[in-house]
């Protein structure tokens, strides 16, 4: 276990407006376009997923949407390797095209829904599962390519900040897209028209990444590219994992972290399904508050992480705040108080916890970049995405299992509390033993500079 010795902050810089404006410094147009295209694509994809809620009953819908994560897990390693061997941009374009294809097919399905019994098991297996599989593959190739491109464009001074913008675009598209899907589903707009709106948006994102986003890797020679392409996907993944000791250390840490993340995402989807029927002031206020504070935190704490060259404290603080938020959500649900009314009554606490939660997504992704090498970065982010998808499945199932345990002992809330504590303790213990690779790399760089002088 290494000791954290953060850089000293300049008080003058820390409290001045230059600290805020510095967050946006150094970004070129290609990277900005990548962030915008990411938000638009995620918004369109999750609007589509929100609309699916109005095509299937709850039980069938849960399994269909789960296949989205399954498809992502199955395909992401392939796309990660291809990002290393064929280039980032080709995989990025494929991601947006796959999402476009999936949404277009759902639009056709929405148009014929009245003529086909969509609750029939055969239709679900032969139509909904493949279509969600296409969207899942689009998400897999999107994560593998976009994270790798952002990592390529970053350096030790700005990588958490850059990852913060990615998290903001991704989570913003997720939340806004789900909400838009449910609002459109409840409106008088025809289902196929709603899907068409998503299709137009994702088509715009295809144009953006094709014409306005640049490739970020340059193979030095055709021989190097041929050498990289010669090994199989599984062989390359195993080689990268085996050769990177830091990556091996984070595998048992990230699974409980993402399981916790999957738990709150499942709760969020449940709240959207049950509480968006009537849009109350409390819902808008609390939802906006969480989005504003968590989003600003991703940018501010990301910059703090870069300036101090530490990641672990931000990960741990974010985990603890996320855990408390989950417990609060289930607490108000258990005492039969509308969740958003309960959270509104303690909104300053919610704001603090949301800001704290926002510190860990950019720190996690920055740490992965710290321990990666450019020629295997896509493969590494592919491995990370497998963990992410696995956690997104394990988290909700673990929540259900512990909830049932809580019911057995006569207190449902204690089941969730135990699940959250179990995941957080494992994640924190593992995080403490991670090395601060950014600090170590800077120390080596400084030593080399002194030696050369």
N, C-alpha and C positions, 0 to 999 in steps of 0.2 A: 504494500500500500504506500503510495507516495504522498508526501505532505503538500498541501495546497499553499503556495506562497504567491498570492495574486500580485499583479503589477500595482503600483501605487497610482491612484487616480489624481489627476490635477484638479484641485478644488475649483479653480477658476473655470476650467473647461467643463467640469461636470455640471455647474449650475448655470452656464451661459447658454444662449440660444444656439451657439455653434454646435453644441452637443446634439441638439435636435436636428439641425440642418445637415449635420455630418452623416446622419443616417442615410440620406439620399445621395451622398457624394460618391462619385466614381461609377455610377450606373450608366451604361450606354444604351442606345435605343433598342438594340437587339434583345438585351436582357429584359428591358421594360416590356417589350412586345411579348416576350415569353410569359411573363407574369400575367399580363392581360389575357392572353390566349388561354392560359391555364384556368383563370377564373371563369371565362366564358364557357370553356368546355365542361368544367365541373358543374357550373350552374345548369347547363343544358342537360347533362347526364342525370343529375339529381332531380331536376324538374321532371324528367321522364320517369325516374323511379318513384317520385311522389305521385305521378299520375297512375302508375300501375296499381296503387292502392285502391283505385276506383274500378279496377277490372277484375279483382280477385277477392275472395273472402280472406279474413285475417290469417287463418292457419296456412292456407295454400300460399298466400303472399309471403309469409315468413320464410318458407322453404325456397321459394323462387328467388327472393332477394339474397338469401344466404348463398345461393349458387354463384352470385356475383363475386363474393369473396373467394369461393372455391376456384372459380375460373382464374381469378387474379393470382392465387397461390400457384396454380398449375403452370401458368404461362410466364410469370414474371422473370424467372431465372433465364429462360430462353431469350427474352427481350433484353435483359441485362447484359448477357454475353454478346448479343448482336450489337448492342450499343458500343461495346469495346472493339469488336472485330469489323463491323461494317460502318460505324459512324453513329453519332448521336442523332443527327437530324433525320436520317431515313427512318429510324425507329420512332421519333417524335411524330413525323408525318403519318406513319402507320397508325399510331395511337389515335390521332384525330380522325383519320378515315374510318377506323373500326367503330369509333363512337358514333360517327355520322351514319354508318351503315346500320348499326343497332337501333338508333332513334328512327331512321327511315322505315325500318321493318316494323317497329312498334306503331308508327303512324298508320301503316297499312293495316295492322292488326286492329287498331282502334276504329278504323273505317268499317271493318267487317265484323266488329264485335257483336252487333245485333243479329248477325246471321250464323254465328258460331257460338256454341256453349263453352265459354272460356273456363268454366269450373270443371269441365270434364277432365279426368286424370290424363287421358291420352293427349289432349290438347296442351295441358300443362307440361307434360314430359317432352312432347315433340315440338312445341312452339315456344313456350315461355322460357324453358331452361336454355335452349340454344341461343335465344335472343339475349338473355341475361349473360350467357357465356361470352357473347360478342362484346357486350359492354364491359364485362370483367377483364377480358383480354385488352380492350382499349385502355382501361385503367392501369393494367400491368405495364403495358408499353409506355404509357404516359409517365408513370412514376420512375421507371428505369431510365428513361431518356432525360426527363426534365431535371430530376435531382442530379444526375450526372453532369448535365450541361451547366447547372448553377454552380456545382462544385468546381468544375473546370474554370469558370469565370471568377471564382472567389480566390482570396488569399488569406493568410493567417490573420490579417487585420479586419476582415469584413465577412467571413464565411457564416457566422451565426446570424449576422444582420441580413445577409442574402437569403438564408434559409428561413428567416422570420417572414420575409415577403412571400416566399413560397407557401408557408403555412397559412398566411393570411389569405392568399388567393385560393388555396385549396379548401380550407375550412369555411371561408366566406362563400365560395361556390356551393359547398355542401349545405350549409344552413339556409342560404337564400334560395337555392334550388328546391330543396324539400318544401320550404314554405310556399314558394311559387307554385309547385306542383299541386299542393293541397288546395291553395286558393283557386287555381284554375279548375281543379276537379270539382269544387263546390259551386263554381260559377255556372252560368248558362252557356258558356263556350263549349262547343262540341269537342269531344275527346281528340278527334283527328286534327282539329284546328290547333288545339293545345300542343299536340306532338309536333305539328308543323312549325310552331313558334320555336320550339327547342331545336328543330332541324335547321332552321334559318340561322340561329345563333351558332350552332356547332360548325356550320358551313363557313361562317365568318372566321371562326378560329382556325379552320383548315387553311384558308387564304393567308391568314396572319403568319402561321408557322412556316408555310411554304415560301412566302415572298419576303418576310420581314424578320425572320429569326436566322441567325448564322450558325454554321457548324462550329463546334468548339474543340474538336480534336483533329490533328493533322498527322496522318501516318507518314513517317519519314521516308518510307520506300514501299514499293509494291511487295518486296520480299518480306518486310516486317508484317504487313497486313496478311499475307498468305500464311506466315508462321502463326500468327494469332488465330487465324480462322481454322487451322488444321485440327485443333483439339476439339473434342465433343463438348456439348454444353455441360453435362454432368461432370465430366473429367475436369473441366475448367473451374466449375464451382467448387468442387472438392479440393482442388489444388489451391485456390485462393483462400478457402477457409483453413486448410491445413498449414499454410505458410504464414498466416497472420495471427499471431498470438493474441493481439488486442481484440480481434474479431471473435476469437474463441471465448474470450472473457465476457463479452457483452451478450452472447447468445442466451445464457440463463437469466440475464438481467432484463433484456428487452421483452421476453415473453410475458412476464408478469406486468411490466409497464404497459404494454399494448393491450393485454387482457383487461387492465383497469380502464384503459381508454375505450376499448370495445364495450365495456359495461356502461359507461356514460353515454356512448353513442346509441346503444340499445334503448336506454332510458329516454334519450332525446327523441328517438323515432317514435317511441310509445307515447310521449307527451304530444308530439305533432299529430299522431293518429287520433288521440282522445280529446285534445283541448284546442285544436284549431277550428272546431266547428263554430265556436263563437270567439271572435277576436276581441279580447278585453283590454282595457287600459293597462292592467297589471302585466298581461302577457307581452304587450308591445314594450313597456318600460323595462321589464326585467330582461327580455330578449335583447333589446338594444343595449342595455347596460353591460350584459355579459359580452356581447360582440365588441363593444367599444373598448372596454377595459382589457379583455383578453387580447384583442387585436393590437392595441397600443403597446401592451406588454411585450408581445412578440418582437416588436421593432426596438423598443427601448432596452429590454433586458438582453436582446440579441447583441446590441451594440455594447452593452456593459460586459457581456461575456467575451466579446472580441477584444475589448480594451484591457481586460484583466487576464485574458488567456486561460480562463477556467470554465469548465462545463458542469462539473459534478454538483456544486451547490444549487445551480439553477434547475438541474434535473430533480434534485431532492425536494426543493421548495415547491416546484410545480406539482410533483407527485402528492405531497401532503395536502396542498390546497385542492387538488382534484379529488382526493379521497374524501375530504370534508364536504365538498360540494355534492358528491354522490350520496353521502349519508343524509345530508339535508333534504335532497330530493325525495329519498325514500321515507324520511321521517314524516314530512308533510303528507305524503301519500298514505302512510300507515295510520295517521290520526284523522284521515278523511277531510283534510283541508285542501282546497284547490292549490296545487303546487305553486302556481305563479302568484297567488294571493299570499301564500306563506312566505315566499322569497321576497315579495315586495315589502312585507312588514319588516324585513331585516336587510334592506337593500344595501346599506353601507358595508355590511359583512360580505354580501354577495360580490360587491365591487372589489373588495380587497382579495377575496379568494379567486375571483376571475383573473385579476391582474397577476396573482401568484401562479395560477395555472398556466398562463400564457408564457411563462419563462422556460418551460421544459421542452416544447416541440422544437424550437430553433437550436437549443443546446444539444439535444439528442442528434439531430442531423448534422450539426457542426462537428460533433465528436466523430461521427462516422467519416466525415471528410478528413478530419485530422489524421485518422489511422489508415486512410486509403492512398493508393497510388493511381496516377492518372490512367495507366494502361489497363488496370483491372477495376476501375471505379464503377463501371456499369454493372459488372458481376457482383461487386460488393453490395450495391444498392438493391440488386435483385435479391440477394440473400436477406437483406433487411426487410424487403417487401414481403418475402415469404413469412418472416416472423410477424410482420404487421398483420397480414391476412389471417394467420393462425390465431393471433391474439384476438382479432376481431370476432372470431368464431368461439374461441374458448371463453372469453369474457362473459358474453351473455349466457352461455350454458352454465358457467360457474355461478353466475348470479341466480339463475333459476334453482340450481342445486342447493345453494346456501339458503335461499328463500324458503324452499321446502323444509330444510332443516330447522329454520327459524319457526315455521308454522308448527312443526312437531314439538318444539319446546315451548310453544305458546306465545312467541314474540317474533313476528316476521321481521321486524326491523333489525333484530340482533343477528339474524342470518346474514343480511347484507353487510352489517358492521364487521362480522367475522370474515366475510369474503374480502372486503376492502383491506382490513388489517393484514390478512394473510398475504395478499398481493403486494401491498406497500412495503411490508417488512422485508420480504424476499428481494424486492427491487432495490430498496435503500441499501441493504447489506451488500448486494452485488455492486451497486454504483460506487460505494465508498472504496472498494478495492480496485476500481478502474484507475489507470494512470492518466495524468493530465498531459496528453501527448502534445498539445499545442505549446505548452510551456517548455517541455523537453526539447522540442524541435527548435524553438527560438533560442534556447540555451546553447544547443549545438551550433546553430548558425552564428551566434555571438562569439563563441569560442573560435570558430573557423575564421571569423573576421579578424579577431585579435591575432591569431596565428599568422594570417596573411600580412597583417600590418608589421 
